[in-house]
């Protein structure tokens, strides 16, 4: 049995990992959300309207590109939207 398995098998180790999970799970949502809000505010502080609009456009296109790339690895999207072959599990 490895050290990690023995820690998780003990009751105190289980409680420590449970507390860490309860604390860190919201951070998986809050940290990226905070980063997006900071980027949005930074773009809003640009004085020149054309550069601000271009920055907003680049921001939205980047988010769209990330969404398309992330969902293209889900087999449902590969079958029904893109008509790509399914990924092997």
Biopython code that builds the backbone (N, CA, C, O; Angstrom):
import numpy as np
from Bio.PDB.StructureBuilder import StructureBuilder

atoms = [
    (1, "UNK", "N", (0.854, -1.172, 0.000)),
    (1, "UNK", "CA", (0.000, 0.000, 0.000)),
    (1, "UNK", "C", (0.903, 1.239, 0.000)),
    (1, "UNK", "O", (1.855, 1.330, 0.776)),
    (2, "UNK", "N", (0.593, 2.168, -0.865)),
    (2, "UNK", "CA", (1.400, 3.377, -0.952)),
    (2, "UNK", "C", (1.061, 4.327, 0.194)),
    (2, "UNK", "O", (0.102, 4.111, 0.934)),
    (3, "UNK", "N", (1.855, 5.368, 0.324)),
    (3, "UNK", "CA", (1.643, 6.338, 1.406)),
    (3, "UNK", "C", (0.304, 7.049, 1.222)),
    (3, "UNK", "O", (-0.435, 7.250, 2.187)),
    (4, "UNK", "N", (-0.010, 7.434, -0.034)),
    (4, "UNK", "CA", (-1.281, 8.110, -0.304)),
    (4, "UNK", "C", (-2.478, 7.240, 0.013)),
    (4, "UNK", "O", (-3.468, 7.723, 0.563)),
    (5, "UNK", "N", (-2.401, 5.966, -0.326)),
    (5, "UNK", "CA", (-3.505, 5.054, -0.036)),
    (5, "UNK", "C", (-3.666, 4.845, 1.463)),
    (5, "UNK", "O", (-4.790, 4.742, 1.954)),
    (6, "UNK", "N", (-2.566, 4.781, 2.194)),
    (6, "UNK", "CA", (-2.678, 4.595, 3.639)),
    (6, "UNK", "C", (-3.238, 5.837, 4.320)),
    (6, "UNK", "O", (-3.953, 5.726, 5.316)),
    (7, "UNK", "N", (-2.921, 7.028, 3.789)),
    (7, "UNK", "CA", (-3.479, 8.261, 4.358)),
    (7, "UNK", "C", (-4.977, 8.318, 4.106)),
    (7, "UNK", "O", (-5.745, 8.646, 5.010)),
    (8, "UNK", "N", (-5.400, 8.002, 2.883)),
    (8, "UNK", "CA", (-6.819, 8.050, 2.556)),
    (8, "UNK", "C", (-7.586, 6.968, 3.321)),
    (8, "UNK", "O", (-8.746, 7.173, 3.680)),
    (9, "UNK", "N", (-6.957, 5.828, 3.571)),
    (9, "UNK", "CA", (-7.616, 4.747, 4.294)),
    (9, "UNK", "C", (-7.843, 5.102, 5.757)),
    (9, "UNK", "O", (-8.772, 4.579, 6.373)),
    (10, "UNK", "N", (-7.024, 5.972, 6.328)),
    (10, "UNK", "CA", (-7.224, 6.343, 7.727)),
    (10, "UNK", "C", (-8.375, 7.340, 7.836)),
    (10, "UNK", "O", (-8.680, 8.055, 6.882)),
    (11, "UNK", "N", (-9.006, 7.379, 8.999)),
    (11, "UNK", "CA", (-10.154, 8.254, 9.213)),
    (11, "UNK", "C", (-9.740, 9.722, 9.188)),
    (11, "UNK", "O", (-10.430, 10.547, 8.589)),
    (12, "UNK", "N", (-8.637, 10.053, 9.823)),
    (12, "UNK", "CA", (-8.197, 11.457, 9.847)),
    (12, "UNK", "C", (-7.814, 11.930, 8.442)),
    (12, "UNK", "O", (-8.092, 13.071, 8.072)),
    (13, "UNK", "N", (-7.179, 11.055, 7.665)),
    (13, "UNK", "CA", (-6.849, 11.413, 6.291)),
    (13, "UNK", "C", (-8.083, 11.632, 5.449)),
    (13, "UNK", "O", (-8.119, 12.537, 4.615)),
    (14, "UNK", "N", (-9.102, 10.806, 5.663)),
    (14, "UNK", "CA", (-10.361, 10.965, 4.939)),
    (14, "UNK", "C", (-11.016, 12.292, 5.278)),
    (14, "UNK", "O", (-11.528, 12.980, 4.395)),
    (15, "UNK", "N", (-11.002, 12.656, 6.561)),
    (15, "UNK", "CA", (-11.615, 13.919, 6.982)),
    (15, "UNK", "C", (-10.843, 15.105, 6.402)),
    (15, "UNK", "O", (-11.446, 16.086, 5.967)),
    (16, "UNK", "N", (-9.510, 15.017, 6.397)),
    (16, "UNK", "CA", (-8.699, 16.105, 5.834)),
    (16, "UNK", "C", (-8.985, 16.279, 4.344)),
    (16, "UNK", "O", (-9.149, 17.404, 3.871)),
    (17, "UNK", "N", (-9.047, 15.170, 3.601)),
    (17, "UNK", "CA", (-9.340, 15.265, 2.168)),
    (17, "UNK", "C", (-10.766, 15.727, 1.916)),
    (17, "UNK", "O", (-11.026, 16.408, 0.924)),
    (18, "UNK", "N", (-11.694, 15.368, 2.796)),
    (18, "UNK", "CA", (-13.075, 15.832, 2.665)),
    (18, "UNK", "C", (-13.150, 17.338, 2.867)),
    (18, "UNK", "O", (-13.834, 18.028, 2.111)),
    (19, "UNK", "N", (-12.459, 17.856, 3.872)),
    (19, "UNK", "CA", (-12.454, 19.302, 4.121)),
    (19, "UNK", "C", (-11.781, 20.037, 2.967)),
    (19, "UNK", "O", (-12.275, 21.071, 2.516)),
    (20, "UNK", "N", (-10.654, 19.509, 2.486)),
    (20, "UNK", "CA", (-9.995, 20.127, 1.333)),
    (20, "UNK", "C", (-10.901, 20.144, 0.108)),
    (20, "UNK", "O", (-10.932, 21.127, -0.632)),
    (21, "UNK", "N", (-11.630, 19.067, -0.103)),
    (21, "UNK", "CA", (-12.548, 19.014, -1.238)),
    (21, "UNK", "C", (-13.671, 20.014, -1.112)),
    (21, "UNK", "O", (-14.049, 20.649, -2.097)),
    (22, "UNK", "N", (-14.217, 20.168, 0.099)),
    (22, "UNK", "CA", (-15.306, 21.120, 0.306)),
    (22, "UNK", "C", (-14.832, 22.562, 0.143)),
    (22, "UNK", "O", (-15.598, 23.424, -0.287)),
    (23, "UNK", "N", (-13.581, 22.824, 0.484)),
    (23, "UNK", "CA", (-13.045, 24.183, 0.354)),
    (23, "UNK", "C", (-12.637, 24.455, -1.091)),
    (23, "UNK", "O", (-12.878, 25.548, -1.602)),
    (24, "UNK", "N", (-12.031, 23.491, -1.748)),
    (24, "UNK", "CA", (-11.475, 23.726, -3.079)),
    (24, "UNK", "C", (-12.494, 23.585, -4.208)),
    (24, "UNK", "O", (-12.293, 24.157, -5.279)),
    (25, "UNK", "N", (-13.574, 22.846, -4.001)),
    (25, "UNK", "CA", (-14.564, 22.677, -5.068)),
    (25, "UNK", "C", (-15.165, 24.016, -5.519)),
    (25, "UNK", "O", (-15.260, 24.248, -6.725)),
    (26, "UNK", "N", (-15.577, 24.909, -4.600)),
    (26, "UNK", "CA", (-16.078, 26.212, -5.071)),
    (26, "UNK", "C", (-15.010, 27.046, -5.777)),
    (26, "UNK", "O", (-15.333, 27.879, -6.624)),
    (27, "UNK", "N", (-13.743, 26.828, -5.434)),
    (27, "UNK", "CA", (-12.666, 27.583, -6.068)),
    (27, "UNK", "C", (-12.537, 27.236, -7.548)),
    (27, "UNK", "O", (-12.049, 28.049, -8.333)),
    (28, "UNK", "N", (-12.970, 26.036, -7.938)),
    (28, "UNK", "CA", (-12.924, 25.663, -9.347)),
    (28, "UNK", "C", (-13.848, 26.532, -10.192)),
    (28, "UNK", "O", (-13.653, 26.664, -11.401)),
    (29, "UNK", "N", (-14.845, 27.118, -9.558)),
    (29, "UNK", "CA", (-15.770, 28.011, -10.264)),
    (29, "UNK", "C", (-15.422, 29.472, -9.983)),
    (29, "UNK", "O", (-15.452, 30.300, -10.893)),
    (30, "UNK", "N", (-15.093, 29.792, -8.736)),
    (30, "UNK", "CA", (-14.894, 31.187, -8.355)),
    (30, "UNK", "C", (-13.628, 31.798, -8.942)),
    (30, "UNK", "O", (-13.644, 32.961, -9.345)),
    (31, "UNK", "N", (-12.548, 31.056, -9.001)),
    (31, "UNK", "CA", (-11.298, 31.614, -9.518)),
    (31, "UNK", "C", (-11.404, 31.947, -11.012)),
    (31, "UNK", "O", (-11.057, 33.064, -11.397)),
    (32, "UNK", "N", (-11.878, 31.012, -11.885)),
    (32, "UNK", "CA", (-12.036, 31.411, -13.298)),
    (32, "UNK", "C", (-13.039, 32.545, -13.489)),
    (32, "UNK", "O", (-12.858, 33.395, -14.360)),
    (33, "UNK", "N", (-14.104, 32.559, -12.671)),
    (33, "UNK", "CA", (-15.084, 33.644, -12.766)),
    (33, "UNK", "C", (-14.448, 34.975, -12.391)),
    (33, "UNK", "O", (-14.701, 35.986, -13.046)),
    (34, "UNK", "N", (-13.632, 34.987, -11.352)),
    (34, "UNK", "CA", (-12.943, 36.221, -10.952)),
    (34, "UNK", "C", (-11.984, 36.685, -12.040)),
    (34, "UNK", "O", (-11.867, 37.884, -12.295)),
    (35, "UNK", "N", (-11.301, 35.749, -12.681)),
    (35, "UNK", "CA", (-10.381, 36.113, -13.763)),
    (35, "UNK", "C", (-11.147, 36.719, -14.934)),
    (35, "UNK", "O", (-10.713, 37.713, -15.516)),
    (36, "UNK", "N", (-12.284, 36.121, -15.280)),
    (36, "UNK", "CA", (-13.095, 36.668, -16.373)),
    (36, "UNK", "C", (-13.604, 38.070, -16.048)),
    (36, "UNK", "O", (-13.617, 38.943, -16.916)),
    (37, "UNK", "N", (-14.022, 38.288, -14.804)),
    (37, "UNK", "CA", (-14.501, 39.618, -14.405)),
    (37, "UNK", "C", (-13.363, 40.634, -14.450)),
    (37, "UNK", "O", (-13.572, 41.770, -14.877)),
    (38, "UNK", "N", (-12.169, 40.247, -14.019)),
    (38, "UNK", "CA", (-11.024, 41.163, -14.077)),
    (38, "UNK", "C", (-10.665, 41.518, -15.519)),
    (38, "UNK", "O", (-10.342, 42.668, -15.815)),
    (39, "UNK", "N", (-10.719, 40.535, -16.410)),
    (39, "UNK", "CA", (-10.451, 40.811, -17.825)),
    (39, "UNK", "C", (-11.510, 41.746, -18.394)),
    (39, "UNK", "O", (-11.188, 42.678, -19.131)),
    (40, "UNK", "N", (-12.784, 41.497, -18.049)),
    (40, "UNK", "CA", (-13.880, 42.335, -18.524)),
    (40, "UNK", "C", (-13.703, 43.778, -18.056)),
    (40, "UNK", "O", (-13.911, 44.712, -18.830)),
    (41, "UNK", "N", (-13.318, 43.963, -16.790)),
    (41, "UNK", "CA", (-13.105, 45.307, -16.265)),
    (41, "UNK", "C", (-11.885, 45.972, -16.904)),
    (41, "UNK", "O", (-11.892, 47.179, -17.147)),
    (42, "UNK", "N", (-10.847, 45.196, -17.173)),
    (42, "UNK", "CA", (-9.653, 45.755, -17.813)),
    (42, "UNK", "C", (-9.971, 46.219, -19.230)),
    (42, "UNK", "O", (-9.491, 47.265, -19.668)),
    (43, "UNK", "N", (-10.777, 45.444, -19.940)),
    (43, "UNK", "CA", (-11.161, 45.852, -21.294)),
    (43, "UNK", "C", (-12.035, 47.097, -21.224)),
    (43, "UNK", "O", (-11.902, 47.993, -22.058)),
    (44, "UNK", "N", (-12.927, 47.162, -20.239)),
    (44, "UNK", "CA", (-13.810, 48.326, -20.092)),
    (44, "UNK", "C", (-13.074, 49.605, -19.762)),
    (44, "UNK", "O", (-13.599, 50.694, -19.989)),
    (45, "UNK", "N", (-11.864, 49.495, -19.230)),
    (45, "UNK", "CA", (-11.112, 50.696, -18.871)),
    (45, "UNK", "C", (-10.329, 51.275, -20.051)),
    (45, "UNK", "O", (-9.674, 52.305, -19.894)),
    (46, "UNK", "N", (-10.377, 50.649, -21.214)),
    (46, "UNK", "CA", (-9.703, 51.183, -22.409)),
    (46, "UNK", "C", (-10.474, 52.412, -22.877)),
    (46, "UNK", "O", (-11.693, 52.361, -23.043)),
    (47, "UNK", "N", (-9.765, 53.511, -23.088)),
    (47, "UNK", "CA", (-10.417, 54.790, -23.400)),
    (47, "UNK", "C", (-10.881, 54.895, -24.851)),
    (47, "UNK", "O", (-11.960, 55.427, -25.111)),
    (48, "UNK", "N", (-10.101, 54.406, -25.784)),
    (48, "UNK", "CA", (-10.441, 54.532, -27.196)),
    (48, "UNK", "C", (-11.541, 53.530, -27.550)),
    (48, "UNK", "O", (-11.354, 52.326, -27.377)),
    (49, "UNK", "N", (-12.693, 54.016, -28.048)),
    (49, "UNK", "CA", (-13.820, 53.106, -28.296)),
    (49, "UNK", "C", (-13.518, 51.985, -29.294)),
    (49, "UNK", "O", (-13.961, 50.854, -29.097)),
    (50, "UNK", "N", (-12.778, 52.278, -30.352)),
    (50, "UNK", "CA", (-12.527, 51.247, -31.365)),
    (50, "UNK", "C", (-11.656, 50.133, -30.793)),
    (50, "UNK", "O", (-11.888, 48.958, -31.076)),
    (51, "UNK", "N", (-10.643, 50.498, -29.982)),
    (51, "UNK", "CA", (-9.789, 49.473, -29.377)),
    (51, "UNK", "C", (-10.549, 48.675, -28.319)),
    (51, "UNK", "O", (-10.342, 47.472, -28.167)),
    (52, "UNK", "N", (-11.429, 49.359, -27.594)),
    (52, "UNK", "CA", (-12.250, 48.665, -26.599)),
    (52, "UNK", "C", (-13.181, 47.667, -27.285)),
    (52, "UNK", "O", (-13.327, 46.537, -26.818)),
    (53, "UNK", "N", (-13.809, 48.074, -28.386)),
    (53, "UNK", "CA", (-14.692, 47.164, -29.112)),
    (53, "UNK", "C", (-13.924, 45.988, -29.709)),
    (53, "UNK", "O", (-14.410, 44.857, -29.701)),
    (54, "UNK", "N", (-12.732, 46.252, -30.223)),
    (54, "UNK", "CA", (-11.908, 45.162, -30.752)),
    (54, "UNK", "C", (-11.481, 44.197, -29.647)),
    (54, "UNK", "O", (-11.426, 42.986, -29.860)),
    (55, "UNK", "N", (-11.183, 44.736, -28.477)),
    (55, "UNK", "CA", (-10.803, 43.877, -27.358)),
    (55, "UNK", "C", (-11.986, 43.028, -26.899)),
    (55, "UNK", "O", (-11.822, 41.841, -26.616)),
    (56, "UNK", "N", (-13.188, 43.632, -26.821)),
    (56, "UNK", "CA", (-14.384, 42.850, -26.478)),
    (56, "UNK", "C", (-14.622, 41.743, -27.503)),
    (56, "UNK", "O", (-14.952, 40.615, -27.139)),
    (57, "UNK", "N", (-14.455, 42.068, -28.778)),
    (57, "UNK", "CA", (-14.644, 41.084, -29.847)),
    (57, "UNK", "C", (-13.635, 39.947, -29.707)),
    (57, "UNK", "O", (-14.005, 38.777, -29.809)),
    (58, "UNK", "N", (-12.376, 40.276, -29.477)),
    (58, "UNK", "CA", (-11.356, 39.241, -29.299)),
    (58, "UNK", "C", (-11.645, 38.388, -28.074)),
    (58, "UNK", "O", (-11.419, 37.178, -28.091)),
    (59, "UNK", "N", (-12.147, 39.013, -27.008)),
    (59, "UNK", "CA", (-12.495, 38.290, -25.783)),
    (59, "UNK", "C", (-13.616, 37.287, -26.050)),
    (59, "UNK", "O", (-13.523, 36.130, -25.642)),
    (60, "UNK", "N", (-14.673, 37.727, -26.733)),
    (60, "UNK", "CA", (-15.789, 36.822, -27.028)),
    (60, "UNK", "C", (-15.361, 35.698, -27.967)),
    (60, "UNK", "O", (-15.751, 34.548, -27.764)),
    (61, "UNK", "N", (-14.567, 36.009, -28.988)),
    (61, "UNK", "CA", (-14.109, 34.977, -29.912)),
    (61, "UNK", "C", (-13.217, 33.963, -29.213)),
    (61, "UNK", "O", (-13.269, 32.773, -29.522)),
    (62, "UNK", "N", (-12.396, 34.428, -28.269)),
    (62, "UNK", "CA", (-11.552, 33.509, -27.506)),
    (62, "UNK", "C", (-12.407, 32.565, -26.668)),
    (62, "UNK", "O", (-12.151, 31.362, -26.626)),
    (63, "UNK", "N", (-13.430, 33.113, -25.995)),
    (63, "UNK", "CA", (-14.323, 32.260, -25.202)),
    (63, "UNK", "C", (-15.072, 31.266, -26.088)),
    (63, "UNK", "O", (-15.260, 30.111, -25.707)),
    (64, "UNK", "N", (-15.499, 31.714, -27.267)),
    (64, "UNK", "CA", (-16.188, 30.819, -28.191)),
    (64, "UNK", "C", (-15.267, 29.713, -28.680)),
    (64, "UNK", "O", (-15.672, 28.554, -28.762)),
    (65, "UNK", "N", (-14.037, 30.067, -29.004)),
    (65, "UNK", "CA", (-13.070, 29.071, -29.451)),
    (65, "UNK", "C", (-12.791, 28.045, -28.360)),
    (65, "UNK", "O", (-12.721, 26.847, -28.634)),
    (66, "UNK", "N", (-12.632, 28.509, -27.131)),
    (66, "UNK", "CA", (-12.413, 27.586, -26.019)),
    (66, "UNK", "C", (-13.608, 26.659, -25.852)),
    (66, "UNK", "O", (-13.426, 25.460, -25.640)),
    (67, "UNK", "N", (-14.830, 27.188, -25.942)),
    (67, "UNK", "CA", (-16.025, 26.361, -25.797)),
    (67, "UNK", "C", (-16.113, 25.309, -26.898)),
    (67, "UNK", "O", (-16.469, 24.163, -26.625)),
    (68, "UNK", "N", (-15.797, 25.680, -28.131)),
    (68, "UNK", "CA", (-15.858, 24.728, -29.241)),
    (68, "UNK", "C", (-14.806, 23.641, -29.075)),
    (68, "UNK", "O", (-15.087, 22.464, -29.304)),
    (69, "UNK", "N", (-13.601, 24.023, -28.681)),
    (69, "UNK", "CA", (-12.546, 23.031, -28.503)),
    (69, "UNK", "C", (-12.886, 22.076, -27.365)),
    (69, "UNK", "O", (-12.690, 20.868, -27.493)),
    (70, "UNK", "N", (-13.396, 22.608, -26.251)),
    (70, "UNK", "CA", (-13.705, 21.749, -25.107)),
    (70, "UNK", "C", (-14.870, 20.810, -25.412)),
    (70, "UNK", "O", (-14.848, 19.651, -24.998)),
    (71, "UNK", "N", (-15.883, 21.290, -26.127)),
    (71, "UNK", "CA", (-17.031, 20.433, -26.396)),
    (71, "UNK", "C", (-16.786, 19.476, -27.557)),
    (71, "UNK", "O", (-17.538, 18.515, -27.724)),
    (72, "UNK", "N", (-15.759, 19.713, -28.356)),
    (72, "UNK", "CA", (-15.514, 18.809, -29.475)),
    (72, "UNK", "C", (-14.974, 17.461, -29.002)),
    (72, "UNK", "O", (-14.951, 16.501, -29.772)),
    (73, "UNK", "N", (-14.545, 17.378, -27.756)),
    (73, "UNK", "CA", (-14.062, 16.117, -27.226)),
    (73, "UNK", "C", (-15.161, 15.312, -26.556)),
    (73, "UNK", "O", (-14.912, 14.203, -26.083)),
    (74, "UNK", "N", (-16.377, 15.852, -26.509)),
    (74, "UNK", "CA", (-17.506, 15.112, -25.962)),
    (74, "UNK", "C", (-18.148, 14.356, -27.119)),
    (74, "UNK", "O", (-18.455, 14.939, -28.158)),
    (75, "UNK", "N", (-18.346, 13.066, -26.934)),
    (75, "UNK", "CA", (-18.820, 12.235, -28.036)),
    (75, "UNK", "C", (-20.183, 12.668, -28.565)),
    (75, "UNK", "O", (-20.432, 12.520, -29.762)),
    (76, "UNK", "N", (-21.081, 13.198, -27.725)),
    (76, "UNK", "CA", (-22.395, 13.604, -28.213)),
    (76, "UNK", "C", (-22.222, 14.701, -29.261)),
    (76, "UNK", "O", (-22.872, 14.662, -30.305)),
    (77, "UNK", "N", (-21.364, 15.668, -28.998)),
    (77, "UNK", "CA", (-21.138, 16.737, -29.956)),
    (77, "UNK", "C", (-20.457, 16.196, -31.211)),
    (77, "UNK", "O", (-20.757, 16.628, -32.324)),
    (78, "UNK", "N", (-19.557, 15.266, -31.027)),
    (78, "UNK", "CA", (-18.865, 14.704, -32.191)),
    (78, "UNK", "C", (-19.851, 13.957, -33.088)),
    (78, "UNK", "O", (-19.727, 14.023, -34.311)),
    (79, "UNK", "N", (-20.825, 13.252, -32.517)),
    (79, "UNK", "CA", (-21.796, 12.494, -33.316)),
    (79, "UNK", "C", (-22.828, 13.399, -33.988)),
    (79, "UNK", "O", (-23.122, 13.231, -35.171)),
    (80, "UNK", "N", (-23.377, 14.356, -33.240)),
    (80, "UNK", "CA", (-24.560, 15.071, -33.711)),
    (80, "UNK", "C", (-24.274, 16.420, -34.368)),
    (80, "UNK", "O", (-25.032, 16.844, -35.240)),
    (81, "UNK", "N", (-23.236, 17.081, -33.983)),
    (81, "UNK", "CA", (-22.997, 18.413, -34.526)),
    (81, "UNK", "C", (-21.912, 18.394, -35.584)),
    (81, "UNK", "O", (-22.122, 18.876, -36.697)),
    (82, "UNK", "N", (-20.775, 17.854, -35.258)),
    (82, "UNK", "CA", (-19.632, 17.955, -36.162)),
    (82, "UNK", "C", (-19.530, 16.799, -37.143)),
    (82, "UNK", "O", (-18.805, 16.887, -38.134)),
    (83, "UNK", "N", (-20.255, 15.709, -36.872)),
    (83, "UNK", "CA", (-20.196, 14.501, -37.726)),
    (83, "UNK", "C", (-18.780, 13.938, -37.784)),
    (83, "UNK", "O", (-18.339, 13.429, -38.815)),
    (84, "UNK", "N", (-18.082, 14.039, -36.667)),
    (84, "UNK", "CA", (-16.744, 13.483, -36.572)),
    (84, "UNK", "C", (-16.830, 12.063, -36.018)),
    (84, "UNK", "O", (-17.824, 11.722, -35.377)),
    (85, "UNK", "N", (-15.848, 11.254, -36.239)),
    (85, "UNK", "CA", (-15.889, 9.912, -35.648)),
    (85, "UNK", "C", (-15.780, 10.002, -34.132)),
    (85, "UNK", "O", (-15.154, 10.919, -33.601)),
    (86, "UNK", "N", (-16.389, 9.049, -33.442)),
    (86, "UNK", "CA", (-16.379, 9.056, -31.985)),
    (86, "UNK", "C", (-14.978, 8.757, -31.465)),
    (86, "UNK", "O", (-14.196, 8.039, -32.086)),
    (87, "UNK", "N", (-14.693, 9.337, -30.302)),
    (87, "UNK", "CA", (-13.422, 9.059, -29.643)),
    (87, "UNK", "C", (-13.495, 7.709, -28.941)),
    (87, "UNK", "O", (-14.545, 7.341, -28.413)),
    (88, "UNK", "N", (-12.425, 6.991, -28.929)),
    (88, "UNK", "CA", (-12.391, 5.718, -28.219)),
    (88, "UNK", "C", (-12.230, 5.998, -26.738)),
    (88, "UNK", "O", (-11.426, 6.842, -26.341)),
    (89, "UNK", "N", (-12.988, 5.296, -25.930)),
    (89, "UNK", "CA", (-12.951, 5.492, -24.468)),
    (89, "UNK", "C", (-11.702, 4.912, -23.881)),
    (89, "UNK", "O", (-11.499, 4.982, -22.669)),
]
sb = StructureBuilder()
sb.init_structure("model")
sb.init_model(0)
sb.init_chain("A")
sb.init_seg("    ")
for serial, (resi, resn, name, xyz) in enumerate(atoms, 1):
    if name == "N":
        sb.init_residue(resn, " ", resi, " ")
    sb.init_atom(name, np.array(xyz, "f"), 0.0, 1.0, " ", f" {name:<3s}", serial, name[0])
structure = sb.get_structure()
